[in-house]
Amino acid sequence: MLDSLSRADAAHTAVPAHQHETPYVDALRSLAAQDWQRLHVPAHHGLPANAPGIEALVGADAMRIDFPVLFSGVDQQTWHLTTPGRVTPLMQAQQLAAEAWGASRTWFITNGASGGNHVATTVARGLGTEVVMQRSVHSSVIDGATHVGLDPHFVHGSVDAGLGASHGVTAEQVATALREYPESASVYIVSPSYFGAVADIAAIARVAHDHGVPLIVDEAWGSHFGMHPELPVNAARLGADLVISSTHKAAGSLTQSAMLHLGHGPLAQGLESLVDRVVRSFQSTSSSALLLASLDEARKHIATRPDLVGEAVASAQAIRAAIRGDRRYRDATPDVLARPDAIANDPLKVAIDTRGAGITGGEAHHLLLRDHRIYCELSTPSALLALVGATSAIDVDRFLNALQALPEADVEPERPIALPSQCERAMGLGDAFYSAVEIVSATEAVGRVSADALAAYPPGVPNVLPGEVLSAEVVSFLRATSASPAGYVRGSADPALDTFRVVA
């Protein structure tokens, strides 16, 4: 669990006055308040009458601030599109975010944490071709590594086969991998895991730095970390050099908005120029002002309303407390904390064990959707996972009452495998991905080399990588996932997985 020092580091005892500011949002609103004749993109020109269907989707106010990115940075004092040496409102907003998350620099990105992972894998390739990488990274990391020609040396994190959850890696595992592969130029891990297990980032950062390489952390599910004393400390404060943060997931910005945080120290500072250039090459030249503005607003909200974060944590804890006293369900938090890699857990991820409840996690997920209009984050055959937004306390009673209303079978239902065993690697990522391919039936695919990264969604961790040999177990698992009411497989040749794309 978090020690008292870490809690003190994470606490915001006094919110700086400037964290209440939203410089980018203010600049957009100032522009929108003026009487424009727009003769530029976007084609709706900010007028609801020009696109009434769009107004119905996002509202007239959103259309009015939908300026192109260059113009939204206009200097409203001089009306020059660029003023050399001027700190723009967007730059000011990013500086405030860096301060809030304890980073030395922050970039706003509008193609999600997946885009952030593409940036980070390209940065890793700029350092060298070899990287020590956690195997249970998101599929976007594998995509990025494949596209830039990284050669990952995988470290296999802990797996809770019962719950169907992949977690993290330990500092000892990373140290062993760096000794075994001394040409590795970076370390790339995930923390927290989808189920909320928090790795010892400080220890892993020390190991990486002792070997002279930077630590990259995909903290997609921890965008709220470090913003309240009851939350774990975030990776940038713990020594990580580059951090991918999916701000919309828990901190409340609009979907597809995210941030990249640069850490402190010589290795992080050595990355800054490269990160800046790679961000520019990946970021759209038509970045959405709405997405950028949502990051500015979300930062202000979570940084200045610790009371709301406390209420969200309290609501999640209330669910756990009720589950701990329940006959049917079980709080799975102890399972998460029992893993060797977990030094803490995300209190806003509520993992509920449905084994013994007379219903599978998947069926519970489906019935909550269909009959109660309650949409949980994830289910496995053995578990249900709920996510509470960091500033969004929920109706605890509604959720608990719906759980109790779910049917209970007299005989405990059969639960298919929650996670398949690892496939054997036969080729490199890029060799398989860029090879000639053929489409074969599911039966014929067994024993063949996959040309795709195939990931059961959610959580999006690839169950098979390009270059790995498809086993009967993984084929069966992926097909069952695609047939379930609450999942699909990213990267598949067809939605039902009747066919697979394999190396010819």
C-alpha positions as CSV (number, residue, x, y, z in Angstrom):
1,M,0.0,0.0,0.0
2,L,1.0,3.6,-0.3
3,D,3.4,4.7,2.5
4,S,2.9,8.0,4.4
5,L,5.6,9.8,2.4
6,S,4.0,8.8,-0.9
7,R,0.6,10.0,0.3
8,A,2.1,13.3,1.3
9,D,3.7,13.7,-2.1
10,A,0.4,13.0,-3.8
11,A,-1.7,15.3,-1.5
12,H,-2.7,18.7,-2.7
13,T,-3.0,20.6,0.5
14,A,-3.1,23.9,-1.2
15,V,-4.2,24.3,-4.8
16,P,-2.2,27.0,-6.6
17,A,-4.5,29.8,-7.7
18,H,-3.3,29.5,-11.3
19,Q,-4.6,25.9,-11.5
20,H,-8.1,27.4,-11.6
21,E,-7.2,29.0,-14.9
22,T,-8.0,27.6,-18.3
23,P,-5.9,29.6,-20.8
24,Y,-6.7,27.6,-23.9
25,V,-10.4,27.4,-23.2
26,D,-10.5,31.2,-22.4
27,A,-8.8,32.0,-25.7
28,L,-11.4,29.9,-27.7
29,R,-14.3,31.5,-25.9
30,S,-12.9,34.9,-26.6
31,L,-12.7,34.1,-30.3
32,A,-16.2,32.6,-30.3
33,A,-17.7,35.7,-28.7
34,Q,-16.8,37.9,-31.7
35,D,-18.9,38.5,-34.7
36,W,-17.1,36.5,-37.4
37,Q,-17.7,35.9,-41.0
38,R,-15.8,32.6,-41.3
39,L,-14.3,31.7,-44.6
40,H,-12.2,28.8,-43.4
41,V,-12.4,25.2,-42.3
42,P,-14.3,23.5,-40.7
43,A,-17.0,23.9,-43.4
44,H,-19.9,24.5,-40.9
45,H,-18.2,27.9,-40.1
46,G,-19.4,27.6,-36.5
47,L,-23.0,28.1,-37.4
48,P,-25.6,25.5,-36.3
49,A,-27.8,26.3,-39.3
50,N,-25.0,25.1,-41.6
51,A,-25.0,21.6,-40.0
52,P,-28.1,21.1,-37.8
53,G,-27.3,17.4,-37.3
54,I,-23.9,18.4,-35.8
55,E,-25.6,20.8,-33.5
56,A,-27.8,18.1,-32.3
57,L,-24.8,16.0,-31.5
58,V,-22.5,18.5,-29.7
59,G,-24.5,21.7,-29.3
60,A,-24.2,25.2,-30.7
61,D,-21.5,26.3,-28.2
62,A,-19.2,23.5,-29.2
63,M,-19.6,24.4,-32.9
64,R,-18.7,28.0,-32.2
65,I,-15.4,27.1,-30.6
66,D,-14.5,24.5,-33.3
67,F,-11.7,26.7,-34.8
68,P,-8.8,25.3,-36.8
69,V,-5.8,24.7,-34.6
70,L,-3.6,27.5,-36.1
71,F,-6.3,30.1,-35.8
72,S,-7.2,29.0,-32.3
73,G,-3.7,29.9,-31.3
74,V,-4.0,33.4,-32.7
75,D,-2.5,36.3,-30.8
76,Q,-5.6,38.3,-30.0
77,Q,-3.5,41.3,-29.1
78,T,-1.6,41.6,-32.3
79,W,-3.8,39.4,-34.6
80,H,-0.6,37.7,-35.8
81,L,-1.1,34.0,-36.4
82,T,2.4,33.5,-34.8
83,T,4.4,35.8,-32.6
84,P,8.0,34.7,-32.1
85,G,8.8,34.1,-28.5
86,R,5.2,34.3,-27.3
87,V,3.8,31.6,-25.0
88,T,0.5,30.7,-26.6
89,P,-2.6,29.8,-24.6
90,L,-2.1,26.1,-25.6
91,M,1.4,26.2,-24.3
92,Q,0.2,27.8,-21.1
93,A,-2.4,25.0,-20.7
94,Q,0.2,22.4,-21.2
95,Q,2.5,24.0,-18.7
96,L,-0.3,24.0,-16.1
97,A,-0.9,20.2,-16.8
98,A,2.8,19.5,-16.4
99,E,2.7,21.3,-13.0
100,A,-0.4,19.4,-12.0
101,W,1.1,16.0,-12.7
102,G,4.6,16.8,-11.6
103,A,6.1,16.5,-15.1
104,S,8.8,18.7,-16.6
105,R,6.8,19.1,-19.8
106,T,3.4,17.9,-21.1
107,W,2.0,17.5,-24.6
108,F,-1.7,17.4,-25.4
109,I,-2.5,14.8,-28.0
110,T,-5.8,14.2,-29.8
111,N,-5.4,10.7,-31.1
112,G,-5.7,9.0,-27.7
113,A,-3.2,7.1,-25.6
114,S,-2.9,4.7,-28.6
115,G,-1.4,7.7,-30.5
116,G,0.7,8.4,-27.4
117,N,2.0,4.8,-27.5
118,H,2.9,5.2,-31.2
119,V,4.8,8.3,-30.3
120,A,6.6,6.5,-27.4
121,T,7.5,3.5,-29.5
122,T,9.0,5.8,-32.1
123,V,11.0,7.6,-29.5
124,A,12.2,4.2,-28.2
125,R,13.3,3.3,-31.7
126,G,15.2,6.5,-31.9
127,L,17.3,5.3,-29.0
128,G,18.0,1.8,-30.4
129,T,16.3,-1.2,-32.0
130,E,16.1,-3.3,-28.8
131,V,13.8,-2.7,-25.9
132,V,12.9,-4.5,-22.7
133,M,9.1,-4.6,-22.9
134,Q,6.3,-5.9,-20.7
135,R,4.5,-8.6,-22.7
136,S,1.0,-7.5,-21.5
137,V,1.2,-4.0,-23.1
138,H,-1.7,-2.6,-25.0
139,S,-2.1,-3.6,-28.7
140,S,-1.2,0.0,-29.7
141,V,2.3,-0.6,-28.3
142,I,2.7,-3.7,-30.3
143,D,1.4,-1.9,-33.4
144,G,3.9,0.9,-32.8
145,A,6.8,-1.5,-32.2
146,T,5.9,-3.3,-35.4
147,H,5.7,-0.2,-37.5
148,V,9.1,1.2,-36.4
149,G,11.0,-2.0,-36.3
150,L,11.6,-2.4,-32.6
151,D,12.9,-5.8,-31.4
152,P,11.2,-6.3,-28.0
153,H,12.6,-8.6,-25.3
154,F,9.5,-9.5,-23.5
155,V,9.1,-9.6,-19.7
156,H,6.1,-11.6,-18.7
157,G,4.1,-10.0,-16.0
158,S,1.9,-11.8,-13.5
159,V,-1.3,-13.3,-14.6
160,D,-4.3,-14.2,-12.5
161,A,-5.8,-17.0,-14.6
162,G,-8.8,-17.3,-12.3
163,L,-10.0,-13.7,-12.6
164,G,-8.7,-13.4,-16.2
165,A,-6.4,-10.5,-15.4
166,S,-2.9,-9.6,-16.6
167,H,-1.0,-7.4,-14.2
168,G,2.6,-6.0,-14.1
169,V,6.2,-6.7,-13.7
170,T,8.7,-6.4,-10.9
171,A,12.0,-4.4,-10.7
172,E,13.8,-7.8,-10.4
173,Q,12.3,-9.0,-13.6
174,V,13.4,-5.8,-15.4
175,A,16.9,-6.0,-14.0
176,T,17.2,-9.6,-15.1
177,A,16.1,-8.7,-18.7
178,L,18.5,-5.8,-18.9
179,R,21.4,-8.0,-17.8
180,E,20.4,-10.7,-20.4
181,Y,19.9,-8.1,-23.2
182,P,22.4,-5.4,-22.5
183,E,21.9,-3.8,-25.9
184,S,18.4,-2.7,-24.9
185,A,18.1,1.0,-25.1
186,S,14.9,1.5,-23.1
187,V,12.3,-0.1,-20.8
188,Y,8.6,0.0,-21.6
189,I,6.0,-1.2,-19.1
190,V,2.4,-0.7,-18.1
191,S,1.1,0.5,-14.8
192,P,-1.6,0.4,-13.5
193,S,-2.9,-2.8,-15.0
194,Y,-6.5,-2.9,-16.4
195,F,-7.6,-4.3,-13.0
196,G,-5.8,-1.6,-11.1
197,A,-2.6,-3.3,-10.0
198,V,0.1,-0.6,-9.4
199,A,3.7,-1.6,-10.1
200,D,6.7,-0.3,-8.2
201,I,7.6,2.4,-10.6
202,A,10.2,4.0,-8.4
203,A,12.2,0.7,-8.1
204,I,11.8,-0.1,-11.8
205,A,13.0,3.5,-12.7
206,R,16.1,3.0,-10.5
207,V,16.9,-0.3,-12.3
208,A,16.5,1.3,-15.7
209,H,18.5,4.3,-14.8
210,D,21.3,2.2,-13.3
211,H,21.6,0.5,-16.7
212,G,21.6,4.0,-18.4
213,V,18.3,3.6,-20.2
214,P,15.0,5.6,-19.8
215,L,11.8,4.1,-18.5
216,I,8.6,4.6,-20.5
217,V,5.4,3.9,-18.7
218,D,2.0,3.4,-20.3
219,E,-0.1,4.9,-17.5
220,A,-3.2,5.0,-19.6
221,W,-5.4,3.8,-16.7
222,G,-3.7,6.0,-14.2
223,S,-4.4,9.5,-15.5
224,H,-5.9,10.4,-12.1
225,F,-2.9,9.2,-10.1
226,G,-1.1,11.8,-8.0
227,M,-4.1,14.0,-7.8
228,H,-5.4,13.1,-4.3
229,P,-3.8,11.6,-1.2
230,E,-6.0,8.5,-1.5
231,L,-4.7,7.7,-5.0
232,P,-1.4,6.2,-5.9
233,V,1.4,8.5,-6.9
234,N,1.8,9.0,-10.6
235,A,4.7,7.7,-12.7
236,A,6.2,11.1,-13.6
237,R,6.7,11.8,-9.9
238,L,8.3,8.4,-9.3
239,G,11.1,8.6,-11.8
240,A,9.6,7.5,-15.1
241,D,11.1,9.4,-18.1
242,L,8.1,9.4,-20.5
243,V,4.5,8.7,-19.5
244,I,1.5,8.0,-21.7
245,S,-1.7,9.2,-19.9
246,S,-5.2,8.5,-21.3
247,T,-6.8,11.5,-19.7
248,H,-10.3,10.7,-20.8
249,K,-10.3,7.3,-19.0
250,A,-10.4,8.5,-15.5
251,A,-9.7,12.3,-15.4
252,G,-12.8,13.2,-17.5
253,S,-11.6,14.8,-20.8
254,L,-13.4,14.0,-24.0
255,T,-12.8,10.6,-25.6
256,Q,-9.7,10.5,-27.8
257,S,-7.9,13.2,-25.8
258,A,-4.7,12.3,-23.9
259,M,-1.4,13.6,-22.6
260,L,2.3,12.8,-22.7
261,H,4.3,13.7,-19.7
262,L,8.1,14.1,-19.6
263,G,9.8,13.2,-16.4
264,H,12.8,14.7,-14.7
265,G,16.5,14.0,-14.7
266,P,19.1,13.7,-17.5
267,L,17.6,10.8,-19.3
268,A,14.2,12.4,-19.5
269,Q,15.7,15.7,-20.6
270,G,17.7,14.0,-23.3
271,L,14.4,12.7,-24.8
272,E,12.6,16.1,-24.9
273,S,13.7,17.2,-28.4
274,L,13.0,13.8,-29.9
275,V,9.6,13.5,-28.2
276,D,8.6,17.0,-29.4
277,R,9.5,16.2,-33.0
278,V,7.7,12.8,-32.9
279,V,4.6,14.3,-31.4
280,R,4.6,16.9,-34.2
281,S,4.9,14.1,-36.8
282,F,2.0,12.1,-35.4
283,Q,-0.4,14.9,-34.2
284,S,-2.9,15.9,-36.8
285,T,-2.4,19.3,-38.4
286,S,-6.1,19.7,-37.8
287,S,-6.2,18.8,-34.2
288,S,-9.6,19.3,-32.6
289,A,-9.9,22.4,-30.6
290,L,-12.7,20.7,-28.7
291,L,-10.4,17.8,-27.6
292,L,-7.6,20.2,-26.7
293,A,-10.0,22.4,-24.7
294,S,-11.4,19.4,-22.9
295,L,-7.9,18.5,-21.6
296,D,-7.5,22.1,-20.3
297,E,-10.9,21.9,-18.5
298,A,-10.3,18.3,-17.2
299,R,-6.9,19.3,-15.7
300,K,-8.5,22.3,-13.9
301,H,-11.3,20.2,-12.6
302,I,-9.3,17.3,-11.1
303,A,-6.6,19.6,-9.9
304,T,-8.8,22.0,-8.1
305,R,-11.6,19.7,-6.7
306,P,-9.9,17.2,-4.5
307,D,-13.2,17.0,-2.6
308,L,-14.9,15.4,-5.7
309,V,-12.0,12.9,-6.0
310,G,-12.6,12.0,-2.4
311,E,-16.3,11.5,-3.0
312,A,-15.6,9.3,-6.0
313,V,-13.2,7.1,-4.0
314,A,-15.7,6.9,-1.2
315,S,-18.4,5.6,-3.6
316,A,-16.1,3.0,-4.9
317,Q,-15.1,2.0,-1.4
318,A,-18.8,1.8,-0.5
319,I,-19.4,-0.8,-3.2
320,R,-16.4,-2.8,-2.0
321,A,-17.7,-2.7,1.6
322,A,-21.1,-4.0,0.5
323,I,-19.6,-6.7,-1.7
324,R,-17.4,-7.9,1.2
325,G,-20.5,-8.5,3.3
326,D,-22.5,-10.1,0.4
327,R,-23.4,-13.7,0.2
328,R,-23.0,-14.1,-3.6
329,Y,-20.2,-11.8,-4.7
330,R,-16.6,-11.3,-3.5
331,D,-14.4,-8.3,-3.5
332,A,-11.4,-9.2,-5.7
333,T,-9.1,-6.4,-4.4
334,P,-7.1,-8.8,-2.3
335,D,-6.4,-10.9,-5.4
336,V,-5.0,-7.9,-7.1
337,L,-2.8,-6.9,-4.2
338,A,-1.6,-10.5,-3.7
339,R,0.3,-10.4,-7.0
340,P,4.1,-10.0,-6.6
341,D,4.2,-6.9,-8.8
342,A,1.5,-5.0,-7.0
343,I,2.5,-2.5,-4.4
344,A,-0.9,-0.7,-4.4
345,N,-4.2,-0.7,-6.3
346,D,-6.3,1.9,-8.0
347,P,-9.2,2.4,-5.5
348,L,-11.5,3.6,-8.4
349,K,-11.3,0.2,-10.1
350,V,-13.8,-2.2,-8.5
351,A,-13.2,-5.8,-9.3
352,I,-16.0,-8.2,-8.3
353,D,-15.5,-12.0,-8.3
354,T,-18.6,-13.7,-9.6
355,R,-17.3,-17.3,-9.0
356,G,-19.9,-18.9,-6.7
357,A,-22.5,-16.2,-7.5
358,G,-24.5,-18.5,-9.8
359,I,-23.7,-16.3,-12.8
360,T,-20.6,-15.7,-15.0
361,G,-19.0,-12.3,-15.3
362,G,-20.0,-12.1,-18.9
363,E,-23.6,-12.9,-18.3
364,A,-23.8,-10.4,-15.5
365,H,-22.2,-7.7,-17.8
366,H,-24.8,-8.5,-20.5
367,L,-27.9,-8.5,-18.1
368,L,-26.8,-5.3,-16.4
369,L,-26.6,-3.7,-19.9
370,R,-29.9,-5.1,-21.2
371,D,-32.1,-5.0,-18.1
372,H,-30.7,-2.2,-15.9
373,R,-28.9,0.1,-18.3
374,I,-25.7,-0.2,-16.3
375,Y,-22.6,-0.3,-18.4
376,C,-19.5,-1.8,-16.6
377,E,-16.0,-1.4,-17.9
378,L,-15.1,-5.1,-18.4
379,S,-16.1,-8.7,-17.7
380,T,-14.3,-12.0,-17.8
381,P,-15.9,-15.4,-17.2
382,S,-15.0,-15.0,-13.5
383,A,-15.2,-11.3,-12.8
384,L,-17.0,-8.0,-13.4
385,L,-14.9,-4.8,-13.4
386,A,-16.5,-1.3,-12.7
387,L,-14.7,2.0,-13.2
388,V,-15.6,5.1,-11.2
389,G,-14.4,8.4,-12.8
390,A,-12.1,10.3,-10.6
391,T,-14.5,13.3,-10.1
392,S,-17.7,11.3,-10.6
393,A,-19.2,9.8,-7.5
394,I,-21.9,7.3,-8.5
395,D,-25.3,6.0,-7.3
396,V,-24.0,3.1,-5.2
397,D,-27.5,1.8,-4.3
398,R,-28.6,1.5,-7.9
399,F,-25.5,-0.6,-8.8
400,L,-25.8,-2.8,-5.8
401,N,-29.5,-3.4,-6.2
402,A,-29.0,-4.3,-9.8
403,L,-26.3,-6.8,-8.8
404,Q,-28.7,-8.5,-6.4
405,A,-31.5,-8.6,-9.0
406,L,-29.3,-10.7,-11.4
407,P,-30.5,-14.3,-11.7
408,E,-28.7,-17.0,-9.7
409,A,-28.5,-20.4,-11.2
410,D,-29.1,-23.4,-8.9
411,V,-26.0,-25.0,-10.4
412,E,-22.8,-23.0,-10.7
413,P,-22.3,-22.2,-14.4
414,E,-19.4,-23.6,-16.4
415,R,-16.7,-20.9,-16.9
416,P,-14.6,-21.1,-20.0
417,I,-10.9,-20.2,-19.7
418,A,-10.3,-16.6,-18.7
419,L,-7.0,-16.2,-20.4
420,P,-5.2,-18.6,-22.9
421,S,-1.6,-19.7,-22.5
422,Q,1.1,-17.8,-24.3
423,C,1.7,-18.7,-27.9
424,E,5.2,-19.6,-29.1
425,R,7.1,-17.1,-31.1
426,A,8.3,-18.2,-34.6
427,M,9.1,-14.9,-36.3
428,G,9.8,-11.2,-35.5
429,L,6.9,-8.8,-35.3
430,G,7.7,-6.9,-38.5
431,D,8.8,-10.0,-40.4
432,A,5.3,-11.5,-39.9
433,F,3.3,-8.3,-40.2
434,Y,4.8,-7.3,-43.5
435,S,4.9,-10.8,-45.0
436,A,2.6,-12.1,-47.7
437,V,-0.5,-13.4,-46.0
438,E,-3.4,-15.8,-46.7
439,I,-6.8,-16.2,-45.1
440,V,-7.5,-19.6,-43.6
441,S,-10.3,-21.1,-41.6
442,A,-10.2,-21.2,-37.9
443,T,-9.4,-25.0,-38.0
444,E,-6.6,-24.5,-40.5
445,A,-5.2,-21.6,-38.5
446,V,-4.0,-23.8,-35.6
447,G,-0.3,-24.3,-36.0
448,R,0.1,-21.4,-38.4
449,V,2.0,-18.1,-37.8
450,S,-0.3,-15.1,-37.1
451,A,0.2,-12.1,-39.3
452,D,-1.9,-10.0,-36.9
453,A,-1.9,-8.8,-33.3
454,L,-5.2,-10.2,-32.0
455,A,-6.4,-8.7,-28.7
456,A,-9.6,-9.5,-26.8
457,Y,-11.3,-6.2,-26.2
458,P,-11.4,-5.0,-23.5
459,P,-8.7,-4.9,-22.2
460,G,-6.8,-4.8,-25.5
461,V,-3.8,-6.8,-24.4
462,P,-2.8,-8.9,-27.4
463,N,-3.4,-12.6,-26.9
464,V,-1.3,-13.4,-29.9
465,L,1.3,-11.3,-31.7
466,P,2.5,-11.1,-35.3
467,G,5.0,-13.9,-35.6
468,E,3.5,-16.2,-32.9
469,V,2.1,-19.6,-33.7
470,L,-1.7,-19.8,-33.2
471,S,-2.6,-22.6,-30.7
472,A,-5.9,-24.4,-30.6
473,E,-6.5,-22.8,-27.1
474,V,-6.0,-19.2,-28.3
475,V,-8.1,-19.7,-31.4
476,S,-10.9,-21.1,-29.2
477,F,-10.6,-18.3,-26.7
478,L,-10.6,-15.6,-29.3
479,R,-13.7,-17.1,-31.1
480,A,-15.5,-17.3,-27.8
481,T,-14.7,-13.7,-27.1
482,S,-16.0,-12.6,-30.4
483,A,-19.2,-14.5,-29.8
484,S,-19.8,-13.1,-26.3
485,P,-22.2,-10.1,-25.9
486,A,-19.6,-7.9,-24.3
487,G,-16.4,-8.4,-26.3
488,Y,-14.7,-8.3,-29.6
489,V,-11.3,-9.0,-31.0
490,R,-9.2,-6.2,-32.3
491,G,-7.1,-7.0,-35.4
492,S,-9.2,-9.9,-36.6
493,A,-9.7,-10.7,-40.3
494,D,-13.4,-11.0,-39.7
495,P,-15.6,-10.2,-36.7
496,A,-16.7,-13.8,-36.0
497,L,-13.1,-15.2,-36.3
498,D,-14.3,-17.9,-38.7
499,T,-11.1,-17.1,-40.6
500,F,-7.6,-15.9,-39.6
501,R,-4.9,-14.0,-41.4
502,V,-1.6,-16.0,-41.3
503,V,1.8,-15.8,-42.9
504,A,1.7,-17.4,-46.3
